[in-house]
Amino acid sequence: MRTRIAWAVVYVTALNVAAWFSLETPAELLTWAHMVQADKVEHLLAFFAATLLAIPLLGRWVSPGILAIILLNAGLVVELMQAFDPGRNADIADFAFDQFGVALGWLAAIPLRRWLGRPRSADVDPVRGS
């Protein structure tokens, strides 16, 4: 388990380093005023919702950690694709808020998975207790 966590940390760190060098974000976009715009909240909420839905729905087949990494990759791919569109800009801050959304969604999905995994009272056999 520790090895998986260590490799996940290494991978996410490498992903952030790649994003930092790939996404040319002007310094004026890294100001506090730019960080509190509605666009950033939309990124956070979109990836929060995607993670919160993906983990309970797909968690039976794919581990939550892998799903989180897939969503992190999706966030970076979206930002890299925007770099090729003249009307858009690839913003490292957007990617950061994507990551916050994935992290918050992952944390919120932990109790949700436990709650969804519990047997309902109708599913419990009163004679056997299960």
Residue pairs with C-beta under 8 A, 6 or more apart in sequence:
4 65
8 65
8 69
11 69
12 69
12 72
12 99
15 72
15 73
15 76
16 99
18 76
19 76
19 79
19 92
19 95
20 92
22 80
22 83
22 90
23 79
23 80
23 83
23 90
23 91
23 92
23 95
24 83
24 90
25 89
25 90
25 91
25 92
25 93
28 34
29 89
29 91
29 93
30 92
30 93
34 93
35 93
39 94
40 93
40 94
40 97
41 97
43 75
43 94
43 97
43 98
43 101
44 97
44 98
44 100
44 101
44 104
45 101
46 98
46 101
47 71
47 75
47 97
47 98
47 99
47 100
47 101
47 102
47 105
48 101
48 102
48 104
48 105
48 108
49 101
49 105
50 71
50 101
50 102
50 105
51 67
51 68
51 71
51 101
51 102
51 104
51 105
51 106
51 109
52 105
52 108
52 109
52 112
54 67
54 71
55 64
55 67
55 68
55 105
55 106
55 109
55 112
55 113
56 109
56 112
56 113
56 116
58 67
59 67
59 109
59 113
62 70
64 106
64 109
64 110
64 113
68 102
68 103
68 106
71 98
71 102
72 98
72 99
72 102
75 94
75 95
75 98
75 99
75 102
76 95
76 98
78 98
79 90
79 91
79 92
79 94
79 95
79 98
80 90
82 88
82 89
82 90
82 91
83 89
83 90
119 130
124 130
